[in-house]
Amino acid sequence: GGTSFCFVSSHLAARAERVKEREADYHAITQTLFHKSHGTGRLLPQRRKKMPLINAFTHIVWLGDLNYRVDLMAQGGLPRGTAEEFNMAVDLCKAGRYSTG
């Protein structure tokens, strides 16, 4: 039992020309969190070393600068400032229409 935390900190590659590097870093992190087992790590109990990190901790917190951008100009551009405009930008993110530039 008990509560355990894993903190992941990341600063992915910036700029549009580094999108492949940023995507590779993102996928490496998610593979580590969700798929790979961990045979190392002296702080992990032995039973947790054979499972993905997502199953080894009760809470995982991923913080960082992922350097993804909403490409509002590709959507016709939106002026800043109103709650309605902000909600439109959030909807673009949810729909997966964002720029990695």
N, C-alpha and C positions, 0 to 999 in steps of 0.2 A: 503494500500500500504506500500511502504517502503521496505527496505532491512533488513533482520534479519539473524543472524548467530547462529548456535549451534555448539559448539566444543566438540568433544568426545575424551577423552584421555584414552588409555587402555594399560595395560601391562599383556598379557596373560601368562598363566603358561608355563614354559620352560621344556625341557627334554622330551625324548620319552615316558617315563613311565607316563607322565601327559597329554597324548593326549586327553583322555576323558574329563578331567577338562578343557583343552584349548577349545575343541569343544563346551562344555556346555557354557563356558563364551562367546564364539563367537556367539552362537545362542541366548543367553540371550540379548546381545547387539543388534543384528539384529532384534529380536522380539520387543525390546523397540523402535528402530528407525522406523520400518516399520509396526508394527501391533498393538501395545498397545496404548490405549488412556491414557492421563495423567490428572488425577483428582487433582493433587497437583502441586505445583510450583507457588509461589506467583508472580514470574516475568512474567509468561505467561498470556496473556489476557484470559478471561473466554472462549471465542469462540475457542481458540486453545487448551484448556485442554481436549476437547472431541475428539481429533484427534491424529493419530500417529505423532511422531516428524518429520518424513519426510515431512508431510504436514503442519506442524506448522511453519516452517522456510523456507526462500528462499534459504539458503545455509547451508549444514551440512559438517563439516570437521572432519574426523576421522583420528586421528594420534595415533601412539603407536607402541610398540614392540609386534607384534602378535606371534612371535616365530614360524613361519612356515619356513621350510627349503626346498630348492630344493635338492633332493637326487641324486646327479650326479653319485655317485658310483653305484647306482642301474641301471643306464643307461650306464654302462661301464666306467664311469669316464671321466672327461674332464680336461685337463690341463688348468691352468688359463693364461690369458694374452691377447688373441687376440680378435678382434671385432667379428670374426666368432664364436668363442667359446662362447662369451657373448650372441650373438644372438641365439645360440643353447640352452643355458640355459633359455633364455626368452621364447623360443618356448615350452620348457618342462613345464614351469609355465603355459603358456596359455592352454596347452593340459591337464592340471590338474594332471600331473605326478610329484608330489612333496611329500616330506617326512614331517611329522609333528614332527620329532625328534629334 
